[in-house]
Amino acid sequence: MSTLKAALKKLGLHTLLIFGALFILLIVFFRVYLPSYTNHGETVTVPDLQGYAYEELQNIIISKDLRYEITPDSGFMAEAKPLAVLKQYPRAGSKVKKDRKIYITLNAKNAPLIKMPNLVNTPLKNAQEIIANHGLVRGDIVYVPDIGTNVVLEQKYRGRPVKEGFEISKGSQIDLVVGDGLGKQNLSVPDLLGMDETDAEFLIIGSGLRMGRIAYVETDTVPKGTIVQQSPPAGINAKTGEIIDIWISEMEEYN
């Protein structure tokens, strides 16, 4: 019986020693080896690389104990220099471990080619949105006499008209020739006297002119709803888009 107790005591002591040794090894592994292997607690702040040239990257990143890799997909911004940094990951200000790799996206050396969209006969506001959506830049706006108000009449690239579908560099500047809504064509003002308002408006618009102010006057010589006066008067020359004011009788119709 005493022999069994002695054996169990010896086994228990050996087990305790084994667990003790394992405990010490675990402490050494997690408190000493692992932190030294992973640089635990040693972090660096990722610098802001956006805008820097490719040639400057190595010195900046190495000085921070980091590495970098250029991503295969480049972007393009017309206002940025060729091969300048456009994006980075992790982003600037992030805390990372030493020797972490920073992924860099560079601005393309040459602008990609895109097809010129059609802006002709498009309202100026819409044309500007189309230009921006295609990665182009709106240049000068030149107003010329035309009946179309703020309607694009011509699109130009480097001073010359450019047709829809023509390939140009992304970021190119597009100038627009736009109508001022007045026009340059001289027209003869039609005679509206004796007409009703509906017919007069139809004739005014059909003549390239615009309906202006409508006033009502009392008269005892013409039926109600008849135009009795207009300005400018019939027969004089007017420019396309000019306004025509009319005066309409309020008198009751004759029986």
C-alpha positions in Angstrom: 0.0 0.0 0.0 2.9 2.3 0.9 4.5 1.5 -2.4 1.4 2.5 -4.3 1.2 5.8 -2.4 4.8 6.5 -3.2 4.3 5.8 -6.9 1.2 8.1 -7.0 3.1 10.8 -5.2 6.0 10.5 -7.6 3.6 10.6 -10.6 1.9 13.6 -9.2 5.2 15.4 -8.7 6.3 14.6 -12.3 2.9 15.9 -13.6 3.2 19.1 -11.6 6.7 19.6 -12.9 5.6 19.0 -16.5 2.7 21.5 -16.2 5.0 24.0 -14.5 7.5 23.7 -17.4 4.7 24.2 -19.9 3.5 27.2 -18.1 6.9 28.8 -18.1 7.3 28.0 -21.8 4.0 29.6 -22.6 5.0 32.7 -20.6 8.3 32.9 -22.5 6.6 32.4 -25.8 3.8 35.0 -25.4 5.7 37.6 -23.4 9.2 37.4 -24.9 9.4 35.5 -28.3 6.1 36.5 -29.9 6.3 40.2 -29.2 9.9 40.4 -30.5 8.9 38.4 -33.6 5.8 40.6 -34.4 7.2 43.9 -33.1 4.3 43.9 -30.7 3.5 47.5 -29.5 5.8 49.0 -32.1 3.7 50.8 -34.7 4.3 53.6 -37.2 2.0 56.2 -38.6 1.4 55.9 -42.4 2.5 59.1 -44.1 0.3 61.0 -46.5 1.8 60.2 -49.9 -0.9 61.7 -52.2 0.7 64.1 -54.7 4.2 62.9 -54.3 6.2 61.9 -57.4 7.1 58.2 -57.9 10.8 59.1 -57.5 10.2 60.4 -54.0 8.3 57.4 -52.6 11.3 55.2 -51.7 13.0 57.7 -49.4 9.8 58.6 -47.7 8.6 55.1 -47.1 11.9 53.6 -46.1 12.4 56.4 -43.5 9.2 55.2 -41.9 10.3 51.5 -41.8 7.7 50.6 -44.3 7.5 49.0 -47.8 5.4 49.8 -50.8 4.0 48.2 -53.9 2.6 49.9 -57.0 -0.8 48.6 -58.0 -1.3 47.6 -61.7 -4.4 49.7 -62.1 -3.5 53.4 -62.5 -5.9 56.3 -62.4 -5.9 59.6 -64.1 -6.4 63.2 -62.9 -5.6 66.0 -65.4 -4.6 68.4 -62.6 -2.0 65.9 -61.1 1.5 65.3 -62.5 2.2 62.1 -64.4 3.2 59.3 -62.0 2.1 61.2 -58.9 0.4 59.3 -56.1 -3.4 59.3 -56.4 -4.3 56.8 -53.8 -2.8 54.7 -51.0 -3.8 51.9 -48.7 -3.7 51.9 -45.8 -4.7 55.5 -45.8 -2.6 58.4 -44.3 -2.6 58.5 -40.5 -3.3 54.8 -40.0 -1.3 53.0 -37.4 0.5 49.9 -38.8 3.4 47.6 -37.8 6.9 48.2 -39.1 7.7 46.7 -42.4 4.0 46.9 -43.5 3.4 47.1 -47.2 1.7 50.3 -48.5 -0.2 49.9 -51.8 0.1 52.8 -54.2 -2.0 53.9 -57.2 -0.2 56.3 -59.5 -1.5 58.9 -62.0 -1.2 57.6 -65.5 1.8 59.0 -67.5 -0.4 59.5 -70.6 -4.1 60.5 -70.4 -6.5 57.8 -71.7 -8.4 58.5 -74.8 -12.2 58.9 -74.7 -14.8 59.6 -77.4 -16.1 63.1 -77.6 -19.8 63.2 -76.7 -22.4 65.2 -78.6 -23.3 68.5 -77.0 -24.8 70.3 -79.9 -28.5 71.3 -79.4 -28.1 70.5 -75.7 -29.0 73.0 -72.9 -25.9 74.5 -71.4 -26.5 73.1 -68.0 -26.9 69.5 -69.3 -23.8 70.0 -71.5 -21.7 70.9 -68.5 -22.8 67.8 -66.7 -22.0 65.6 -69.7 -18.6 67.1 -69.9 -17.8 66.4 -66.3 -19.2 62.9 -66.4 -16.8 62.1 -69.3 -13.8 63.4 -67.5 -13.5 66.5 -69.6 -13.1 70.1 -68.5 -15.5 72.9 -69.6 -13.5 75.7 -71.2 -14.7 79.1 -72.5 -18.4 79.8 -73.2 -18.8 82.1 -76.2 -22.3 83.6 -76.7 -23.5 84.3 -80.2 -26.7 85.7 -81.6 -29.2 82.9 -81.9 -32.8 82.2 -81.0 -31.8 79.3 -78.8 -31.3 80.6 -75.2 -28.3 78.9 -73.5 -28.4 76.1 -76.1 -25.0 74.7 -77.3 -24.5 75.4 -81.0 -20.9 74.2 -81.4 -18.3 72.3 -79.4 -14.6 73.1 -79.9 -11.3 71.5 -78.9 -8.2 73.6 -79.1 -10.1 76.2 -81.1 -11.5 73.9 -83.7 -14.9 72.2 -84.0 -14.8 68.6 -82.7 -17.3 66.0 -83.8 -19.1 63.4 -81.7 -17.0 60.2 -81.5 -13.6 61.9 -82.1 -11.0 60.5 -79.7 -9.5 63.1 -77.4 -7.5 62.9 -74.2 -9.3 62.6 -70.9 -9.1 65.9 -69.1 -9.1 68.0 -72.3 -10.8 71.4 -72.3 -13.9 71.8 -74.4 -15.1 75.3 -75.4 -18.7 75.9 -76.1 -20.5 78.2 -78.5 -23.9 79.0 -77.0 -27.0 80.9 -78.3 -27.9 84.2 -76.5 -31.6 83.8 -77.2 -31.8 87.0 -79.3 -30.6 86.0 -82.7 -29.2 88.2 -85.5 -31.8 87.8 -88.2 -33.8 90.8 -89.0 -37.6 90.1 -89.2 -40.6 92.1 -90.1 -43.0 92.4 -87.2 -46.4 90.9 -88.3 -49.7 92.8 -88.2 -51.6 91.5 -85.2 -54.5 94.0 -85.2 -57.9 92.4 -85.3 -56.7 88.9 -84.3 -57.5 87.1 -81.0 -54.9 86.3 -78.5 -54.4 82.6 -79.5 -53.9 83.4 -83.2 -51.6 86.3 -82.4 -49.4 84.2 -80.1 -49.1 81.5 -82.8 -48.1 84.0 -85.4 -45.6 85.7 -83.0 -43.8 82.5 -82.1 -43.9 81.3 -85.7 -42.2 84.5 -86.8 -39.2 83.9 -84.5 -40.4 86.5 -82.0 -41.6 86.2 -78.4 -44.9 86.9 -76.7 -44.5 89.9 -74.3 -46.9 91.8 -72.0 -50.6 91.5 -72.5 -52.8 94.4 -71.4 -56.6 94.8 -71.6 -58.3 98.1 -72.6 -61.9 99.2 -72.9 -63.3 100.1 -76.3 -66.7 100.6 -77.9 -65.5 100.0 -81.5 -64.3 96.4 -81.7 -65.4 93.1 -80.3 -64.1 91.7 -77.0 -60.9 89.7 -77.2 -59.6 91.5 -80.3 -56.1 92.9 -80.5 -56.4 96.7 -80.8 -52.7 97.7 -80.4 -49.2 96.2 -80.6 -45.6 97.2 -79.8 -43.5 97.3 -81.9 -46.0 98.2 -84.6 -46.4 96.0 -87.7 -43.9 96.3 -90.5 -40.8 97.5 -88.6 -37.6 95.4 -88.4 -37.0 93.3 -85.3 -34.3 90.8 -84.3 -35.0 87.2 -83.7 -36.4 86.6 -80.2 -37.6 90.2 -79.7 -40.6 90.7 -77.5 -44.0 91.8 -78.9 -46.5 93.4 -76.5 -50.2 93.4 -77.3 -53.4 95.2 -76.0 -56.7 93.4 -76.1 -60.3 94.8 -76.1 -62.6 94.1 -73.2 -65.7 95.2 -75.0 -68.7 92.8 -75.2 -69.2 91.3 -78.7 -71.9 92.8 -80.9 -75.2 90.9 -81.3 
